[in-house]
Amino acid sequence: MCGIVGYIGHRDAYPVLIKGLKRLEYRGYDSAGVVLFDGNDLKLSKTKGKVSDLEIRAAEENTKFGKIGMGHTRWATHGVPNDINSHPHYSNSGNIVIIHNGIIENYEPIKKELIKRGYVFKSDTDTEVLVNLIEDVKNKEKVGLGKAVQIALNQVVGAYAIAVFDKNKPNEIVVARLGSPLAIGIGEDEFFIASDATPFIEYTSNAIYLEDEEMAIVRLHKPMKVRKIKDDSLVDPYIQELQMNLEQIEKGGYDHFMLKEIYEQPNVIKDTYRGRLLANKGIIQMAGVEDNLEKFLNADRIIIIACGTSWHAGLVAEYVIEEFARIPVEVEYASEFRYRNPIINKNDVVIAISQSGETADTLAAIKLAKENGAFVFGVCNVVGSSISRETHAGAYTHAGPEIGVASTKAFTTQITVLTMLALRLAKANGKMANSDYQRYLFELELIPQKVTEALKSNDVAKEIAAIYKDAPNCLYLGRGYNFPVALEGALKLKEISYIHAEGYPAAEMKHGPIALIDESMPVVVIAPNKGHYDKVVSNIQEIKSRSGKIIAVVTKGDTQVRGLADHVIEIPETSEALTPLLTTIPLQLLSYHIAVMRECNVDQPRNLAKSVTVE
């Protein structure tokens, strides 16, 4: 949610800002704005709508000139999406301007106090309160902008990534973060500021990621200073070399990022196990696991915390870890975990899963787990992200940048990492026969080519999508390892097509959802020929007897379900525990094509954000 871009240097800032905002559109937003300093004054343009709308507004208002500027895409929290509530926001004097990602929880009492002092507010936002607080501190304390920002931030409660500019100090931008990500790109006599590195990857490969409660003064022709917000102590920042490239964040000929990312799955699954899985040697090696193997093996239980699609990957992991390693696993919504006063012990291992590594609820749950003495292991996709820094150890998925808001390749790479973890623990504690262990290693190594084969179902999925694109509801059913896939399939359809969909364990159908089934209800049944196949067939017969329309995902060569279903989509044969890596593929394709046919914004679904950085 919310995107921040800033530039200070020798280039014209406007093209850098606009291109950067477009790169951040994946985060989800409802309005956009830019501010530039032309050497004499600030020029501001902002509007409800898309970055393309902002370009029109900026052209009309001649807001295109200057070597210093800041841009923002807003996802509404305080105040409805409109032009006035859009960022950037001026202070009352018009001298100071701010962009802000996050939420100031105690903005209301601060606002009341500022009103008493004569401040006037034009918007409904907490951000306008913050910029006026900074100005008030600056004037009262007779300090520079950097010190004023520091003092103000010590008075607020909440989460933020901010960039602040004062036209009376025209060679610097002050930035700070707490809970929301912020990266600083370091070029030759220029600096870039952004929510992540995608806006500046073509200009520099060197970046600093601010840690929580850190701020920096980015200045031309002077060394950048990073300080702790609380005590003003200097920080020696770590300059990181970026690994992504421009090609990774472009569509590469696909109509949408989501489709590109669906088709990237064979390669990114291989990238995720590359160097970690050596099937011919019978080895799985992940440094974060090996260095802490005893903690896993001596754990009383494993608690998995995540949100959304990552939570579904955690549910798959629950089945896999308990089956393979025989260690008790609980899967929790991170958003609920910290609020129910959970029992956490020092012998617990907590696995936190997040694509972005910035999910606010998951970060809060991690901090709670650490406070109670648990060992915390992170699984995330973004190198240098907050979760990778907050956890004791972890493993990166190597999915590469995921731009589409609806997660696809993150899901399968998370499952890949967690399956390798389960196999490594099973090998270490002797809970799996060596022959089974070796078989799973070879099976996992074959998954990328089997995903490639599963992607050949695209045309079939498109044909089915054309039939059911106008269905008002849809039911997804799965058993065992594929119950979480049913949940994930339903979530994908909801996210991008806005069709109401629910995922259920197939056996639960008789406990309520069966009342919904009639001739207008499409039911997607995940029915590979492993595990509970006969029971799933019985469920299909129950649906058929009530005239429900059956879309079945089956193993190649299946005849029994084919004889009952209205439509079938085939996947290759694999071990039961690995079927989620294949059964999810046609469900992703089905959701994608339905959304396209309904003329929905596939990559940027309404109301959704890629990285949820506020609770």
Beta strands, then each sheet from edge to edge (+ up, - down):
strand 1: 3-8
strand 2: 31-37
strand 3: 42-48
strand 4: 68-74
strand 5: 89-90
strand 6: 96-104
strand 7: 158-166
strand 8: 172-178
strand 9: 183-186
strand 10: 191-194
strand 11: 206-209
strand 12: 214-219
strand 13: 225-228
strand 14: 234-235
strand 15: 240-241
strand 16: 277-278
strand 17: 283-284
strand 18: 301-306
strand 19: 329-333
strand 20: 348-354
strand 21: 375-380
strand 22: 393-396
strand 23: 473-478
strand 24: 500-505
strand 25: 522-527
strand 26: 549-555
strand 27: 567-571
sheet 1: 3+ 2- 4+ 1- 10+ 9- 11+ 15-
sheet 2: 5+ 6- 7+ 8- 12+ 13- 14+
sheet 3: 16+ 17-
sheet 4: 19+ 18+ 20+ 21+ 22+
sheet 5: 24+ 23+ 25+ 26+ 27+
end
